[in-house]
């Protein structure tokens, strides 16, 4: 059943976000016609990654080690801890080249309606880290309703320990034209105005 | 090297058409966070498909058999042969439900500049099929420069054999508004006008 074999691959490709039936079909045809080796290599890398990658015991980021390289790196400042929602956000902050401290990855935000409470986003592990060494916690969490709630929750937990807690600034993006910016963002930008 | 394992998967995903570095990263994060089983299944289906699927000896479509199901089906009319560029085009025509004959899949179009000559698109196999049984050949080939050249080439080869050769109609698409249609298409639609 050639049809079935190909259809099963088309179905399997739909586990990838953003891939619908048409693009899955296009991918299969492309691989069969032009890149069978690429497809085999992709299969191999998928298995390796799924087998080897787990969460770092300290920061919850993806790693193949017990403690990830970033957490164990002596080159990074352990006094400063940046809390992000997910690994992609961590990568985005790393790309700015501006932060040299360590990270904590929540792997989500508080969302009681979906059954995601403090335990699911590793608040206990974060709390255990916010002792001795850490002097500053930067909350680099998005400003959705869940993000706000999560940031608030973490801030309330950490502040009593005498650690400085800050949240990344909300305001107009670079190159942003005021007339196209939503009222919520503009309102935050006004509230957070700075004397120059 | 967790970083390396994940980066290798990101690179491997880029063998898929339409997947750039950002969406590949998003795919990896999604799979790691939410669908590790889906990823393993995808790897498995990729290998099976690449290993088992080859070209049908009669129509060149993808199949896991020597002769594909469609070619060997007694329910399909062997007198009518529809020539398409690739398997996706065949699927599109099948979805109309209007054609009950058999197919021939070129797997490309003539393109001397890229070294694609008659042999590469299986003209010899097509020629071998255009004997005895076949009474009509429908060229369902796109109207790019290469498509036109390919259709012309095949028509010239088949006509002397007394087989009826036709080309699918070119004209305005359904629901198409004239003001948004390109001049080439409109010109074909005018030339191909029909008395009603």
Interface residues (C-beta under 8 A of the other chain):
Chain A: X1 X2 X3 X5 X6 X8 X9 X11 X12 X13 X15 X16 X17 X18 X23 X25 X26 X27 X28 X29 X30 X31 X32 X33 X35 X36 X38 X39 X40 X41 X42 X43 X44 X45 X46 X47 X48 X49 X50 X52 X53 X62 X63 X64 X65 X68 X69 X86 X87 X88 X91 X107
Chain B: X1 X2 X3 X5 X6 X8 X9 X11 X12 X13 X15 X16 X17 X18 X23 X25 X26 X27 X28 X29 X30 X31 X32 X33 X35 X36 X38 X39 X40 X41 X42 X43 X44 X45 X46 X47 X48 X49 X50 X52 X53 X62 X63 X64 X65 X68 X69 X86 X87 X88 X91 X107
